[in-house]
Amino acid sequence: MKLNYVFLFLSDPLDSRIPDVEYEKEYKIASKYFSVGLINQERLFEDNVITITYKISNDDIIIYRGWMLKP
C-alpha cells in the first residue's frame, strides 16, 4: 500500500479556488512534491460545512496547514 500525503491549505476568503495569500508560497512548493488541496474556512465556521478541493481517499494522510480551528 502506497501512502499518499495530502497537504490541505486554507483557501482565499474571496476566492475558494486559490490559496490564502499567507500560504501561497508554501502551497506552490508543496504541490511540486505532494498532493495539495484547499479548505474553505469561512464555510466551515459559518455553515459548519467542510469544502475541500481534493477528493480524499482512505489511504491518504492529511496534513492541515492553516490557522487553528475551533475545538
Secondary structure, DSSP 8 states (H G I E B T S, - for coil): ---EEEEEEEB-SS-TTSB-GGGHHHHHHHHHHSEEEEE-HHHHHHH----BSS---TTEEEEEESS----
